[in-house]
Amino acid sequence: MAALNGLAGVALTSFSLAAGIADIRSRRIPNWLTVGGAGLGVGFAALGGAGSLLHALEGLTAGLAIGVALFLFKALGAGDAKFMAAIAAWAGWERLPSAYLAMLAGGATLALAWSIRHRMLRATLISTSAMVGAVVSNGGRMPPMMGGTPAGKFPYAVGLGVGAIAWWFWAGGVVP
C-alpha cells in the first residue's frame, strides 16, 4: 500500500503542476487535464478497494457540487472549479474540507504575493472588499467581475495546486 500511496503522490503532484503551468500559459485549465486528474484520483482509490473507491466518488460528487456553486457565484473560473473537484476525488468525502481549505489558502497566499509583486495590492483589496460587500448586500448574488487589474488576472490554479500538494503530504499522503 505504501508504494501505491507514493505513486499516487507523484501523480497528484504532476497533475497539480500541469494545471498550474497550463493556467500560467493560457489562463485556462483544459478539460482533458481536469477529467484526467479526477480519473487518476478515482483510479488510485479503486486500487485501494471498494471502500476507497466509494470515498473518492463521494468526494468527486461533492467537489463538483461545490465547484458549480463557486462558479455560478463567480467566485472561481470554471477550470479552477473543475481542478478543485478533481482534487476532491483524491481527498474523498471525509478529507474534503481540509483539502479545500488548503487549496483556498494556497490560492489566497499566492494571489496576495502576485498582487504585491505587480504593485496592485491596494487595488486588489479594494476590489475584493467591494465584491464581498456586494454579495452581502445583494442577497448572496455575486456581481459581475469587478477589478480588471493585472493582479486580477492571477493564474489561480498555481495557488490551488500548491495548496493541494501541501494538503496531500500534510494529510499523510494516502488515497481515501
ZAGU-405298 format. One line per 3 residues: their letters; for each residue x, y, z of C-alpha. Coordinates in steps of 0.001 Angstrom, whole numbers, plus 500000, padded with zeros to 6 digits. Layout:
REM ZAGU-405298
a) X,Y,Z ~ ...
This chain:
REM ZAGU-405298
maa) 500000,500000,500000 ~ 502908,502368,500687 ~ 504068,502060,497057
lng) 500536,502831,495844 ~ 500343,505923,498042 ~ 503785,507074,496905
lag) 502847,506677,493250 ~ 499553,508482,493930 ~ 501514,511372,495487
val) 503692,511659,492386 ~ 500588,511605,490169 ~ 498761,514257,492252
tsf) 501858,516468,492259 ~ 502279,516054,488490 ~ 498601,516830,487884
sla) 498763,519932,490091 ~ 501926,521183,488384 ~ 500457,520573,484914
agi) 497306,522518,485821 ~ 499397,525397,487179 ~ 501582,525500,484071
adi) 498542,525417,481781 ~ 496946,528269,483736 ~ 500130,530358,483576
rsr) 500435,529849,479827 ~ 496830,530330,478733 ~ 494797,531290,481825
rip) 492827,528098,481179 ~ 492923,524555,482538 ~ 491925,522176,479748
nwl) 489037,519784,480346 ~ 491173,516793,479360 ~ 493519,517673,482213
tvg) 490849,518092,484894 ~ 488963,514981,483770 ~ 492248,513071,483654
gag) 493181,514274,487141 ~ 489804,513215,488513 ~ 490160,509864,486740
lgv) 493570,509317,488303 ~ 492206,510106,491756 ~ 489308,507682,491311
gfa) 491609,505085,489734 ~ 494110,505142,492587 ~ 491254,504898,495074
alg) 489840,501882,493203 ~ 493183,500127,493658 ~ 492680,500554,497400
gag) 489397,498628,497373 ~ 485669,499248,497146 ~ 485580,501433,500264
sll) 488284,503733,498910 ~ 486540,503918,495551 ~ 483270,504911,497227
hal) 485038,507646,499237 ~ 486663,509023,496074 ~ 483354,509073,494185
egl) 481645,510805,497112 ~ 484447,513381,497199 ~ 484250,513954,493455
tag) 480464,514369,493581 ~ 480645,516831,496469 ~ 483567,518626,494825
lai) 481596,519059,491611 ~ 478600,520435,493518 ~ 480797,522915,495399
gva) 482661,523821,492209 ~ 479460,524523,490289 ~ 478215,526745,493126
lfl) 481509,528672,493277 ~ 481473,529077,489503 ~ 477853,530264,489448
fka) 478661,532825,492160 ~ 481631,533896,490001 ~ 483992,533132,492870
lga) 486099,530835,490647 ~ 486614,530245,486983 ~ 485308,527004,485501
gda) 488773,525456,485182 ~ 489639,526276,488788 ~ 486351,524775,489987
kfm) 486943,521601,487947 ~ 490525,521376,489238 ~ 489261,521566,492823
aai) 486626,518899,492059 ~ 489344,516629,490658 ~ 491376,517045,493847
aaw) 488200,516177,495776 ~ 488378,512716,494188 ~ 491827,512332,495745
agw) 490548,513574,499105 ~ 487301,511677,499417 ~ 484317,512993,501321
erl) 485827,512946,504817 ~ 489012,514851,503924 ~ 487339,517259,501512
psa) 487085,520211,503936 ~ 490806,520113,504793 ~ 491767,519729,501133
yla) 489606,522682,500098 ~ 490865,524870,502930 ~ 494464,524077,501967
mla) 493802,524856,498298 ~ 491998,528111,499075 ~ 494780,529134,501490
gga) 497389,528369,498836 ~ 495425,530334,496248 ~ 494892,533307,498553
tla) 498536,533390,499635 ~ 499886,533312,496100 ~ 497247,535802,494904
law) 498391,538256,497578 ~ 502029,537696,496598 ~ 501075,538229,492939
sir) 499287,541480,493852 ~ 502271,542721,495831 ~ 504649,541772,493007
hrm) 502562,543730,490495 ~ 502124,546629,492924 ~ 498378,546129,492855
lra) 497732,545089,496460 ~ 495620,548116,497334 ~ 493506,547820,494169
tli) 493090,544091,494770 ~ 491990,544589,498369 ~ 489544,547352,497374
sts) 488101,545182,494591 ~ 487814,542173,496910 ~ 486143,544283,499579
amv) 483671,545664,497033 ~ 482830,542155,495779 ~ 482293,540802,499305
gav) 480194,543849,500211 ~ 478094,543445,497073 ~ 477475,539770,497811
vsn) 476438,540524,501392 ~ 474131,543393,500426 ~ 472835,541662,497290
ggr) 471350,538578,498933 ~ 474328,536351,498207 ~ 474487,537086,494479
mpp) 477904,537896,493099 ~ 478078,540986,490899 ~ 479813,540806,487532
mmg) 483570,540565,487932 ~ 484938,543830,489171 ~ 488629,544675,489358
gtp) 490177,544271,485956 ~ 493602,544931,487434 ~ 496644,542949,486282
agk) 496569,541324,489718 ~ 493057,540110,488936 ~ 494474,538000,486123
fpy) 496346,535767,488543 ~ 496588,532120,487394 ~ 494743,530806,490444
avg) 495446,527132,489650 ~ 499062,527723,490689 ~ 497976,528546,494236
lgv) 495329,525827,494265 ~ 497953,523323,493146 ~ 500435,524400,495807
gai) 497668,524025,498381 ~ 496687,520598,497020 ~ 500267,519315,497149
aww) 500786,520674,500661 ~ 497478,519135,501778 ~ 498379,515720,500306
fwa) 501557,515464,502338 ~ 500052,517074,505448 ~ 497156,514573,505327
ggv) 499560,511651,505287 ~ 499825,511100,501544 ~ 497270,508288,501371
vp) 494424,507536,498976 ~ 490939,507799,500525
